[in-house]
């Protein structure tokens, strides 16, 4: 390699070393914005949503109800079978507990932000990125699906939630055909 080819690399290294010589400024403890800020209840709010998630996979009705308000509503994929009130969610996950085994939720990351009062989505929002896995008892096959959950809390209770995941990948992993479109023969979902 020619010496002239090494000159740009050496110059970049000198710049990086020089940039690291001055101390970096201290980060602000809490970033604030007129509309969006880090919630002061970040740890509490994340723990509430985590207890709810743990309650789902163990079909623990008390944990689910303790984490949610009486009028909590969850929307998952905009599919009726996964969307509902607290009573419907409890019933669905109690059913899931009989059709699935080895259910696990792995949290990859969690955050909580506060949207200022007067804004359309005011309140504390907890965001979870994770992986759900289970074994389908009917097929005996295991599956894993990443998910994103977005939940609004008021007075330390979950009041609304949205969850997104790749439903089609679950059918593919189980080796079964997904249901057809709504209204198709034999499919009322």
N, C-alpha and C positions, 0 to 999 in steps of 0.2 A: 504494500500500500504506500502511496506517495505521501510525503510529509505534508503537502498542501491539502490533502484530503483530511488530515487529522486536525488542521487548524480550526475549522468550524466547530468540531467536537470539543476541542480544548477551550475555545472561547465560551461555549455554552456552559461547560463545567465551571469556569471561573465566574460566570454570571450567577450560577446557582449557589456557589459557595459564598459569594459576596452578598447575595440576597438573604442568606441564612445568618449572617453576622449580626444584624440588628435584631433586637428582641421584637417579637410579635406583640401587638396590643392585646390586652386582656379582653376576652369575649364578654359581652353584656350577659348578665345573669338571665334575664328574660327579654326576648325580643318582643317589641310591641308595635302595633300598627293600629290605625283608627278602626279598622274592621276586623282584623284577624290577629290573635295573639296566642301565646302558649298559656294554656289554662293553669291557674294556680292549684287546681285540684287534679293535676295530671295523674299522679300515682293512684289516688283513690278511684278516679274514673276508670282507669285501665284495669284496676283490680275488680271493679264491679262487672265490667264486660267479660273479663277472664272467668269470673265465677259463673256467669251466665253460660259461657261456652262449655265450661266443665260440666255444668248442670245438664246441658243438652245431651252430651255424649254418654252421660250416666243415667239419663232419664230421671233426674232428680227434680221433681216438681217444686219442692220447697226452694231450691237454689234458683230455679228459673223465675219463680214468682217473687223472691226476695230482691232480685236484680231489676225487675221491671215494674213500671207503673201499671195501674189497673187497666189503662187504655192503651198500653203498648201495642204497636202494630209493626210487624216485620214484613218486608217485601223482598222476596228472593227470586230473582230471574223473572219476575212478573208471571210466574206460573202458580196457579191456584193451590196446587198440592204443597208448595213450599212457602206460601204467603198466609199470614193470618194473625189473629189475636193471640193473647197469652194462652187462652184455653185451647185453641187450635194447635198452637206450637207444642204445648205439653202433650196433647193427644198424639200428634205426629211423631214426636221423639220417643214417646212410650212405645208406639208401634215400631219405630225404627229399631228400638232396643230388642225387639223380638225377631227382626228380619236381618239384623247385622250383628256381627261380633267384632271383637278387637278394635273398637272405635278409639281413635286417637286424634287429638288436635295439637299440632305443633305450631307455636307462635314464632314467626320469623321476625316480625317487627311490630311495634305498637306505638302510636302517638296520640296526642290529645291537643286539640286547639279550641280556642274560644272565639266564637263569632259574636261581635258586639251587638248589644241590645238595639232594637230598631231595624236591624238588617233582616232580610227574608229568612235566613237560616240561623237565627240567633240561638246561642247556647253553646254548651260544650259538646264537641264531637270527638269520639274515639275511633281511630282507624286501626284495624288489625290486618296484617298480611300473614297468611299462614298456610298450613297444609292439613287437610282432613284425610284420614285413612280409615278403612274398615274392611271387613270381610263380609261379602254377601252370602248369607246362609243358604239361599236357593241354589247358587252356582258353585259355592265353595271357593270362589275367586276373591282375591284381595284387590283393592284399588286405592289410588291416592289421587287427590285433586287439590291444586292450589286454590285459595280463595282470598277475597278482599271483603272486609266487613266495615261498614260505616254506620255508627250509632250515635244518636243524639241523646244526651242526658239532661234532666232537670231535677234539681233537689236530690241528687244522688240516686236517681232511678232512670232506667232506660225508657225513653218515650217513643222512639221510632228507630227502626233499623233497616239497613239495606245490605244484602249479601250477594256477591257475584262470584260465580265459579263456572268452570267449563263442564256443563252437564253432559255434553256429547262424549267427552273423553271417558266418563264413567261407563256409559253404555259400551264403548269400544273396549275398555279394559275388561268388562265382564263378558264380552263376546255375545251380547244380545242386541237386537235391533231396537233403536230408539222408537218411542211412540211417534205416530204420524202427526200431521197438523191437526189443530183443533177442528172438530167437526167431521174429520175423516171417519170412514166406516170403522166402528169398533173403538174409536178414541173420543172420549168425552172430555179429556183434559184440556 
